[in-house]
Amino acid sequence: MTMKTLKFKCKLESDVILNQKAATEGPNKTLDFIPGSCFLGIVASELYEKLGMNEKTLGLFHSGKVRFGDAHPSKDGVRSLKIPASMFYPKLKKITDGEIYIHHAVPNLESDVMKQKQLKQCRNGFYTFAGDKATEAKTETNFAIKSAYDKEKRRSKDEQMYGYESLQKGLELFFEVEVCDDDLAAEIKEALIGKKRVGRSRTAQYGLVKIEFSDGQEIKLSTNETIDIDGKKCVTVYADGRLIFLDEYGLPTFRPSEEQLGLPKDSKILWEKSQIRTFQYAPWNYKRQCFDTDRCGIEKGSVFVADVSKCGDLPELKSRYLGSYNNEGFGKVIYNPEFLKANPENGIAQFQIPPQEEDEGNKTEPEDRKAKVEKEIENLQKGNGLLKYLANQKHKEELESKVYAKVNEWVDINFELFKRDRFASQWGHIRELAMRYSQKSDLERELFTKQNDKNEPFAYLTHGKAAKKWDEKNRRESFRRFFKDLSEEESRFAIINLAAEMAKKCRKEEK
């Protein structure tokens, strides 16, 4: 069946709330995309009454012949993709440092080199891929505290406060609708285009979007280029949309068969090479005013790796929909995308994420940013208990960010001084001292200034065998300058992190 693809642009005219879970208690985050079910709902609300229940409405909404895709954030007019779960980067480094690894392409994940890196999985964010560069399509969010309204007393209800996280107004997203009939295509376009409402609290200030038809070119992402893994010819399957598969008993499964993934019969999924993330939620049925059965599936961004060595010539692999609930945007996959390619010698990804350059008009100098953050914290401190808590959390986050930057900078510049010598145990002891003494003055005494009864140096770094090593190459002075530049609040946290990082690096050198 030949499907016609309609492309649309969706711009948020107000903040939009799309909760990840149906729970009304506890923290609840917003989705960073708009599910296809929202657009299906818009068309259904427009056309169901107009057409009535007949073959046409069955074809539109219940047959899978019309598929409403998810709307993803855009960058420079291009629909982005969820960052693949098979991308990893070293702990304590940034994703923009140019060292992203593709999990299934790393020759030996158990090697000492890879273990020392402590690879961390990429889980959040949408990116566009072009050439050898991936660019983030940012999705800004807002948080607001609301209260239920007591109509009788004409005031807020007691003990009825709740928080909403929302996608920020102004975000542009792109989505597709696949349809097999030109007549249906015309009616869908007419029903979708214009100002519509999606998400929660649509009767309040949330949920207004503007949908326009887009004639953007289709970008082919699926290829037939297999990859070699441990001497096997393999295919990768990337989940562009969330996937829901049912087993032979009609129950949701997180382990689809090769046939369910659209692969040849003789293929075999390599689960140890695959990276799968899952989700579970209960959809709200507006018509019946109740929750439907829980949906359990595989999260978008997941990557399957399958061995196709025994399959002979592969059929052309095209982007397609698989599994259940295709009409709501579930099930879209991409085969062998370019962005999952890597250097076979070390597993480093072909695509890297460079730091984004700020617009000249939006650049913020460090001092300006510091003053702005301090002002925000000061204003929050004037509020109630919750606002004070948020102020403390923001202050803690700023402190951690500042300390990590200082530690990384010192390690990058000074690690050469400690190479080819045994220092791991000494850094371990420095970390123990930092854990024991919370005041900067106490820690300084134990490390640098302590004396015995004869007024001789008796601090950890100034006496015994350790002193001789620290005298060499000006090591102690370099470390002491770093310590002096720390504030009282930073000192303990910074020394603990610096000692842990240096001990790890030195231990690696000693092997």
Wavefront OBJ file of the C-alpha trace (Angstrom):
o trace
v 0.000 0.000 0.000
v 1.485 3.356 -1.085
v 1.276 5.954 1.628
v 1.240 9.688 1.057
v 3.182 11.761 3.608
v 1.820 15.107 4.769
v 4.232 17.372 6.633
v 3.158 19.944 9.219
v 4.753 22.570 11.439
v 3.369 23.110 14.926
v 4.267 26.292 16.835
v 3.394 26.716 20.501
v 1.347 29.902 20.936
v 1.278 29.348 24.721
v 2.918 26.982 27.193
v 1.781 23.368 26.701
v 1.441 20.687 29.412
v 1.943 17.065 28.303
v 2.507 15.019 31.462
v 4.670 11.922 31.205
v 2.409 10.078 33.666
v -1.256 10.250 34.578
v -0.512 10.427 38.332
v -1.782 13.571 40.046
v 0.469 13.235 43.102
v 4.226 13.588 43.257
v 6.575 15.245 40.752
v 5.406 15.109 37.152
v 7.525 16.126 34.195
v 6.311 17.148 30.767
v 7.052 15.231 27.580
v 9.610 16.970 25.359
v 7.617 16.164 22.216
v 3.935 16.139 21.205
v 2.549 12.602 20.725
v 0.715 11.735 17.506
v -2.378 10.902 19.572
v -2.848 14.653 20.177
v -3.175 15.312 16.450
v -5.420 12.283 16.012
v -7.635 13.768 18.745
v -7.774 17.139 16.975
v -8.901 15.535 13.710
v -11.356 13.227 15.500
v -12.990 16.165 17.302
v -13.407 17.945 13.955
v -14.562 15.051 11.765
v -16.378 12.482 13.929
v -19.559 14.528 14.237
v -19.313 15.702 10.651
v -18.875 12.225 9.120
v -20.609 10.008 11.691
v -19.641 6.398 12.370
v -19.044 4.748 8.980
v -16.323 3.113 6.897
v -14.623 6.445 6.334
v -14.195 7.211 10.045
v -13.100 3.622 10.696
v -10.422 4.058 8.031
v -9.388 7.413 9.437
v -9.062 6.585 13.108
v -9.095 2.836 13.739
v -7.548 0.955 10.809
v -3.930 2.090 10.885
v -4.300 3.388 7.319
v -3.750 6.896 8.679
v -0.749 7.410 10.969
v -0.335 10.587 12.987
v 3.380 10.918 13.776
v 4.963 12.486 16.846
v 5.977 16.159 16.652
v 9.656 16.659 17.472
v 11.433 19.964 18.157
v 13.076 21.506 15.094
v 16.430 23.127 14.411
v 16.796 25.357 11.331
v 13.566 23.954 9.919
v 14.606 20.280 10.286
v 12.746 17.780 12.487
v 15.109 16.466 15.144
v 15.462 12.933 16.532
v 15.751 11.636 20.087
v 19.394 11.055 20.950
v 20.144 7.315 20.476
v 20.433 5.285 23.674
v 23.525 3.567 22.245
v 25.536 6.805 22.524
v 27.736 7.059 25.633
v 30.301 9.558 26.911
v 32.827 9.446 29.803
v 31.744 10.372 33.310
v 32.850 13.837 34.522
v 33.052 14.986 30.910
v 30.482 16.809 28.832
v 28.632 15.418 25.859
v 30.182 18.275 23.846
v 33.801 17.296 24.617
v 34.118 15.291 21.384
v 34.276 11.813 22.912
v 30.989 10.023 22.196
v 31.063 6.234 21.860
v 28.593 3.943 20.079
v 27.951 1.076 22.507
v 27.729 -1.773 19.990
v 30.822 -0.559 18.072
v 33.262 -0.496 21.030
v 35.628 -3.471 20.482
v 36.019 -4.344 24.177
v 33.852 -2.679 26.813
v 35.559 -4.740 29.545
v 39.041 -3.397 28.834
v 40.789 -1.373 31.542
v 40.765 1.707 29.328
v 36.974 1.642 28.883
v 36.337 0.791 32.535
v 38.347 3.833 33.603
v 36.168 6.060 31.422
v 32.977 4.948 33.252
v 30.774 5.536 30.227
v 27.470 7.300 30.814
v 24.419 6.782 28.588
v 22.942 9.664 26.581
v 19.245 9.798 27.485
v 17.893 13.302 27.036
v 17.632 15.740 24.179
v 16.703 15.943 20.510
v 19.332 16.445 17.793
v 19.607 17.011 14.058
v 22.375 15.134 12.249
v 24.261 16.542 9.261
v 27.748 15.744 7.988
v 29.744 14.735 11.068
v 27.982 17.143 13.418
v 24.920 16.754 15.635
v 23.110 19.910 16.765
v 20.725 20.066 19.709
v 17.176 21.286 19.204
v 16.563 22.787 22.635
v 13.235 22.427 24.407
v 12.853 24.996 27.161
v 10.382 24.297 29.970
v 8.606 26.356 32.623
v 7.306 25.385 36.041
v 4.252 26.931 37.721
v 2.553 26.276 41.057
v -1.251 26.276 40.901
v -4.071 25.839 43.370
v -7.519 24.314 43.000
v -10.334 26.886 43.219
v -13.136 26.778 45.771
v -16.222 28.158 43.966
v -18.308 28.459 47.133
v -15.731 30.380 49.169
v -14.338 32.159 46.093
v -10.755 31.459 47.003
v -8.079 28.794 46.631
v -8.872 25.410 48.162
v -6.942 24.422 51.248
v -4.259 21.751 50.763
v -4.893 21.631 47.015
v -1.630 23.015 45.560
v 0.080 21.316 42.651
v 2.846 22.041 40.161
v 2.829 22.027 36.367
v 5.882 21.690 34.151
v 5.208 22.862 30.605
v 6.880 23.255 27.231
v 7.715 26.917 26.712
v 5.796 29.130 24.301
v 7.500 29.744 20.935
v 8.847 26.223 20.371
v 8.526 24.980 16.773
v 7.973 21.280 16.108
v 7.531 19.243 12.939
v 5.438 16.125 12.427
v 4.134 13.914 9.620
v 0.844 12.244 8.840
v 0.877 9.201 6.558
v -2.333 8.534 4.633
v -3.257 6.188 1.782
v -6.165 8.149 0.274
v -6.053 11.609 -1.356
v -9.619 12.407 -0.249
v -8.719 11.611 3.355
v -5.551 13.696 3.001
v -7.551 16.782 2.044
v -9.924 16.394 5.003
v -7.062 15.807 7.448
v -5.256 18.956 6.253
v -8.410 21.006 6.656
v -9.044 19.635 10.166
v -5.463 20.150 11.389
v -4.495 23.541 9.998
v -5.175 26.532 12.231
v -5.064 27.328 15.928
v -5.823 24.271 18.083
v -5.442 23.183 21.706
v -3.507 20.184 23.021
v -2.449 18.816 26.397
v -3.773 19.567 29.878
v -5.496 22.697 31.263
v -6.696 23.706 27.815
v -9.493 25.780 29.337
v -6.925 27.814 31.277
v -3.889 29.546 29.774
v -2.235 26.392 28.412
v -2.318 24.335 25.241
v -2.716 26.770 22.326
v -0.788 25.749 19.178
v -0.744 26.911 15.580
v -0.478 24.185 12.926
v 0.613 24.958 9.362
v 1.173 22.775 6.323
v 4.845 22.364 5.444
v 6.283 21.376 2.073
v 9.678 20.399 3.486
v 11.723 17.809 1.605
v 11.722 14.239 2.839
v 15.091 13.212 4.282
v 15.965 9.563 3.735
v 17.467 8.186 6.947
v 17.212 4.393 6.523
v 19.987 2.663 4.560
v 20.968 -0.884 3.606
v 24.546 -0.394 4.794
v 25.180 -3.122 7.348
v 27.969 -2.911 9.946
v 30.538 -5.463 11.040
v 30.505 -6.451 14.731
v 32.865 -9.219 15.887
v 32.956 -10.597 12.353
v 29.147 -10.631 12.009
v 27.123 -8.664 9.459
v 24.651 -6.638 11.515
v 21.682 -4.303 11.115
v 20.715 -1.551 13.551
v 17.076 -0.603 14.201
v 16.546 2.846 15.721
v 13.214 3.709 17.401
v 12.117 7.068 15.988
v 8.799 6.645 17.830
v 7.795 4.735 20.941
v 7.250 1.029 20.200
v 4.545 -1.254 21.587
v 4.679 -4.976 20.755
v 2.304 -7.747 21.834
v 3.329 -11.371 22.375
v 1.453 -14.486 21.243
v -0.964 -14.097 24.177
v -1.823 -10.482 23.369
v 0.202 -9.088 26.284
v 2.786 -6.269 25.998
v 6.373 -7.463 25.638
v 9.738 -5.741 25.857
v 11.405 -8.491 23.778
v 9.963 -8.344 20.249
v 10.842 -11.062 17.769
v 13.006 -10.463 14.714
v 9.901 -10.609 12.482
v 8.174 -7.955 14.609
v 11.152 -5.671 13.965
v 10.700 -6.159 10.220
v 13.881 -8.251 9.880
v 14.379 -11.446 7.807
v 13.495 -14.798 9.344
v 17.086 -16.027 9.815
v 18.240 -12.883 11.625
v 19.030 -12.850 15.350
v 18.733 -9.925 17.779
v 21.957 -9.368 19.747
v 20.484 -8.276 23.066
v 23.890 -7.703 24.675
v 24.668 -5.136 21.951
v 21.232 -3.474 22.012
v 20.256 -0.527 24.203
v 16.577 -0.588 25.207
v 14.721 1.856 27.463
v 11.077 1.304 28.443
v 7.993 3.275 29.478
v 4.613 2.645 31.065
v 1.610 4.962 31.345
v -2.194 4.884 31.399
v -3.800 6.976 28.595
v -6.780 9.157 29.514
v -9.908 8.547 27.418
v -11.642 11.920 27.185
v -14.827 10.499 25.671
v -15.360 7.934 28.441
v -13.747 10.144 31.134
v -11.574 7.321 32.459
v -8.147 5.768 32.061
v -7.573 3.037 29.481
v -5.381 -0.031 30.030
v -1.732 0.664 30.815
v 0.538 0.853 27.816
v 3.956 -0.713 28.232
v 6.534 -0.292 25.516
v 9.999 0.627 24.327
v 11.047 4.251 24.544
v 12.034 6.276 21.493
v 15.792 6.491 20.997
v 16.247 2.778 21.780
v 18.527 0.820 19.434
v 18.293 -2.853 18.454
v 21.259 -4.670 16.894
v 20.576 -7.829 14.867
v 22.910 -10.350 13.233
v 21.885 -10.897 9.591
v 24.926 -12.923 8.506
v 22.753 -15.929 7.534
v 20.104 -13.945 5.662
v 21.702 -13.659 2.229
v 20.659 -10.572 0.258
v 18.654 -8.204 2.399
v 15.467 -6.608 1.044
v 15.492 -2.796 0.860
v 15.124 -1.493 4.390
v 12.906 1.582 4.541
v 11.669 3.616 7.483
v 8.347 2.120 8.517
v 5.792 1.584 11.285
v 5.807 -1.615 13.366
v 3.856 -3.072 16.274
v 0.609 -1.685 17.675
v -1.117 1.729 17.840
v 0.459 2.957 14.607
v -2.437 5.398 14.129
v -1.201 7.317 17.222
v 2.408 7.556 16.076
v 3.724 4.455 17.855
v 6.015 2.087 15.996
v 8.136 4.201 13.648
v 11.660 2.816 13.123
v 14.717 3.721 11.050
v 17.133 1.069 9.756
v 20.925 1.540 9.739
v 20.910 5.340 10.194
v 24.146 7.185 9.444
v 24.317 8.618 12.971
v 24.910 5.145 14.452
v 28.154 4.661 12.521
v 31.434 4.624 14.420
v 35.156 4.083 14.045
v 35.528 0.248 14.280
v 38.932 0.558 15.961
v 37.776 2.438 19.061
v 33.971 2.795 18.803
v 34.019 6.611 18.686
v 30.913 7.907 16.924
v 31.097 9.424 13.466
v 28.798 12.201 14.716
v 30.046 14.428 17.509
v 28.202 17.220 19.323
v 30.217 20.449 19.339
v 29.469 23.188 21.895
v 26.752 25.483 20.583
v 27.759 29.042 19.868
v 25.531 31.627 21.484
v 23.997 34.378 19.399
v 25.888 37.665 19.786
v 22.755 39.319 21.187
v 22.213 36.565 23.758
v 25.749 36.193 25.060
v 26.055 36.528 28.815
v 29.368 37.353 30.452
v 30.288 35.142 33.450
v 30.052 38.059 35.892
v 26.639 39.095 34.503
v 25.382 35.530 34.801
v 26.728 35.243 38.353
v 24.960 38.454 39.376
v 21.739 37.287 37.745
v 21.796 33.911 39.533
v 22.581 35.549 42.883
v 19.652 37.918 42.392
v 17.310 35.014 41.570
v 18.423 33.136 44.703
v 18.006 36.268 46.831
v 14.436 36.741 45.568
v 13.566 33.086 46.194
v 14.902 33.295 49.755
v 12.261 35.939 50.508
v 9.422 33.499 49.769
v 7.821 30.640 51.652
v 9.316 27.267 52.567
v 9.027 25.831 49.064
v 10.685 28.846 47.442
v 13.494 28.744 50.009
v 13.995 25.068 49.198
v 14.201 25.919 45.474
v 16.684 28.692 46.291
v 18.897 26.243 48.192
v 18.705 23.721 45.350
v 19.662 26.389 42.797
v 22.549 27.538 44.989
v 23.735 23.940 45.390
v 23.576 23.365 41.630
v 25.598 26.528 40.948
v 28.167 25.523 43.563
v 28.588 22.034 42.080
v 28.949 23.413 38.555
v 31.603 25.891 39.675
v 33.557 23.279 41.645
v 33.497 20.707 38.821
v 34.852 23.337 36.412
v 37.723 24.217 38.778
v 38.574 20.563 39.427
v 38.577 19.627 35.740
v 40.733 22.625 34.870
v 43.331 21.817 37.567
v 43.456 18.120 36.603
v 43.924 18.943 32.905
v 46.805 21.328 33.633
v 48.592 19.501 36.480
v 48.123 15.766 35.949
v 51.409 15.634 34.009
v 53.209 16.418 37.300
v 51.971 13.139 38.828
v 52.512 10.785 35.900
v 54.952 7.900 36.150
v 54.907 7.977 39.973
v 52.825 6.267 42.659
v 50.320 8.764 44.056
v 46.957 6.956 44.082
v 47.085 6.019 47.796
v 48.146 9.551 48.770
v 45.199 11.111 46.951
v 43.007 8.527 48.649
v 44.259 9.705 52.052
v 43.695 13.363 51.087
v 40.097 12.453 50.252
v 39.720 10.795 53.678
v 40.936 13.983 55.385
v 38.477 16.079 53.383
v 35.655 13.740 54.411
v 36.719 14.048 58.082
v 37.205 17.838 58.365
v 34.426 20.170 57.214
v 36.160 23.521 57.935
v 38.698 24.891 55.463
v 41.047 25.971 58.269
v 41.073 22.456 59.782
v 41.713 20.882 56.398
v 44.510 23.364 55.646
v 46.176 22.536 58.973
v 46.035 18.771 58.342
v 47.362 19.092 54.791
v 49.868 21.966 54.927
v 50.524 23.791 58.223
v 50.377 21.337 61.124
v 53.493 21.180 63.361
v 54.663 18.852 66.163
v 55.862 19.797 69.663
v 59.259 20.781 68.254
v 57.660 23.193 65.769
v 58.628 20.917 62.906
v 56.331 20.417 59.880
v 53.952 17.604 60.708
v 51.100 17.979 58.161
v 50.365 15.106 55.777
v 52.080 16.773 52.802
v 55.018 18.257 54.721
v 56.596 15.335 56.596
v 57.680 11.749 56.040
v 58.029 10.033 52.681
v 55.095 11.953 51.220
v 56.911 15.284 51.720
v 59.802 14.303 49.449
v 57.480 13.337 46.615
v 55.415 16.494 46.990
v 58.550 18.673 47.005
v 59.416 17.435 43.506
v 58.150 19.310 40.429
v 56.559 21.962 42.647
v 53.590 19.617 43.248
v 52.721 20.831 46.735
v 52.761 24.522 45.770
v 50.533 23.878 42.770
v 48.033 22.004 44.958
v 48.229 24.647 47.693
v 47.471 27.469 45.232
v 44.390 25.560 44.137
v 43.354 25.120 47.784
v 43.853 28.804 48.649
v 41.667 29.938 45.747
v 38.720 27.948 47.108
v 36.092 29.612 49.238
v 35.069 28.183 52.622
v 31.915 26.747 51.039
v 33.774 25.173 48.107
v 36.824 23.766 49.891
v 35.599 20.432 51.254
v 33.498 19.481 48.221
v 36.274 20.497 45.790
v 39.047 18.551 47.566
v 36.881 15.422 47.814
v 36.177 15.534 44.062
v 39.736 16.471 43.079
v 41.250 13.698 45.220
v 38.811 11.108 43.837
v 39.551 12.094 40.224
v 43.324 12.197 40.718
v 43.337 8.856 42.580
v 41.465 7.260 39.683
v 43.878 8.683 37.095
v 46.973 7.788 39.106
v 45.708 4.243 39.714
v 45.313 3.846 35.980
v 48.950 4.973 35.449
v 50.247 2.532 38.058
v 48.824 -0.533 36.287
l 1 2 3 4 5 6 7 8 9 10 11 12 13 14 15 16 17 18 19 20 21 22 23 24 25 26 27 28 29 30 31 32 33 34 35 36 37 38 39 40 41 42 43 44 45 46 47 48 49 50 51 52 53 54 55 56 57 58 59 60 61 62 63 64 65 66 67 68 69 70 71 72 73 74 75 76 77 78 79 80 81 82 83 84 85 86 87 88 89 90 91 92 93 94 95 96 97 98 99 100 101 102 103 104 105 106 107 108 109 110 111 112 113 114 115 116 117 118 119 120 121 122 123 124 125 126 127 128 129 130 131 132 133 134 135 136 137 138 139 140 141 142 143 144 145 146 147 148 149 150 151 152 153 154 155 156 157 158 159 160 161 162 163 164 165 166 167 168 169 170 171 172 173 174 175 176 177 178 179 180 181 182 183 184 185 186 187 188 189 190 191 192 193 194 195 196 197 198 199 200 201 202 203 204 205 206 207 208 209 210 211 212 213 214 215 216 217 218 219 220 221 222 223 224 225 226 227 228 229 230 231 232 233 234 235 236 237 238 239 240 241 242 243 244 245 246 247 248 249 250 251 252 253 254 255 256 257 258 259 260 261 262 263 264 265 266 267 268 269 270 271 272 273 274 275 276 277 278 279 280 281 282 283 284 285 286 287 288 289 290 291 292 293 294 295 296 297 298 299 300 301 302 303 304 305 306 307 308 309 310 311 312 313 314 315 316 317 318 319 320 321 322 323 324 325 326 327 328 329 330 331 332 333 334 335 336 337 338 339 340 341 342 343 344 345 346 347 348 349 350 351 352 353 354 355 356 357 358 359 360 361 362 363 364 365 366 367 368 369 370 371 372 373 374 375 376 377 378 379 380 381 382 383 384 385 386 387 388 389 390 391 392 393 394 395 396 397 398 399 400 401 402 403 404 405 406 407 408 409 410 411 412 413 414 415 416 417 418 419 420 421 422 423 424 425 426 427 428 429 430 431 432 433 434 435 436 437 438 439 440 441 442 443 444 445 446 447 448 449 450 451 452 453 454 455 456 457 458 459 460 461 462 463 464 465 466 467 468 469 470 471 472 473 474 475 476 477 478 479 480 481 482 483 484 485 486 487 488 489 490 491 492 493 494 495 496 497 498 499 500 501 502 503 504 505 506 507 508 509 510 511
